[in-house]
Structure formats: C-alpha cells, structure tokens
Amino acid sequence: MIALEDVAAPIAMLAGAFERAISKAGIKAYQIALSDLTPDELTTATEAALKTCRFMPSPAELRELAGRRPLDAPAQAVLAWSAVRKAIDVHDYLVATIDFGPLVNAVIRNLGGWDTLCTATLPELDNPGWLRKRFEEVYAALAPTPAGQLQGEPLPGKLPPNYRGASHAAISIGGERPRPRLPAPGGSPSGVFAALAEEKSA
C-alpha cells in the first residue's frame, strides 16, 4: 500500500498547478483510492495529468492515467462511506442541505435520509456497524443506475433553506466535489445560490 506521505506531495503539486485547495482529508481520500499503485505509476499519472488535464484530476482519472482500471463498486462504496462518516461528525444534521452527488444521495435516501444517519448510534455507524454494511449493499445495487434515474437531489438537513447562516455543504468523495444543481420542482432556489457561493469560495 502506497504511503500517505508518498501521495501527499504529488497531490499537493497537482492541487497547486490547478489552483484547487485540498484538505488533509482530501489527500487521505486520494491515498485510499490510489493505495494499490506503485510510486512509479503515481509519478507517471501525475506527469500525464499535468500535461493533459484541464482540471484537477479525480482519483479515478489518475488511476486511468497510471494504466489501471477504474475502481470497482465495492472499492467506490468504501471511499464513499469514508466521506459520509466524516461528514456526519463535521456537519451533523444542522445544515440546510448536504450533497454527496446523485449516487450517494440516493443511497442515503434509501437508508432513511440524512437525519437517520446523523441520529444513529456509534455501534450502528462504525465498523462492523449494520448501517455501513447496508450502505455498501445499496451502493452496489444502485451504482449501475444512470444518475438521472436516481433520487439524487441534495439531502435536506434540519435547518430551513432560508435560515440565516444555514450551510449548504457539498462533500468531496475521492477528490471529486459534486456540482451545484438546480433544486427539485417546488424547492427554494436559495440553496442553489448558497451552494454556488460555497463552490466559488472553495
């Protein structure tokens, strides 16, 4: 398994080249996704990304540039759960909306919604918690479904969209941040404007 320090330098270099901020958690996510690459493969992928990519490459893109096949659904599910689990600790349900992208949003809806995850007990959440196992099962089942056919809208939190200071959190998974999307019919547009502002500030 490639070490975190071996991933940190090239990912930080890519982030600098593409003018994207990246957190320690983001670098850790890259390390999880790229853990089976050799240092030479990572170097090859990094150099290719600098020469050919117009935007900060995702872990999946780096794997392809290294000549590796995309992550299978179980590996993607583990990466997604890691982001969800961290978001529970950081954001809880005191947000207006939280967005992991269509697939993960749909998985969480299937499990009862964001509030259900945030009010779960630690034994239910943490390994070998049943929620994590169920998350991975539902993720694998929904992964082949086109995004447009999923109930993938951002997940509502406890705070109303127009509540002063309410956050509209967009969570990166493996370095990929979900794009701001229009609200569902009948929804308030304020969440989109806030999400766009957060995207710009990020």
Order of alpha helices (4+ residues) and beta strands (2+ residues): alpha-alpha-alpha-alpha-alpha-beta-alpha-alpha-alpha-alpha-beta-beta-alpha
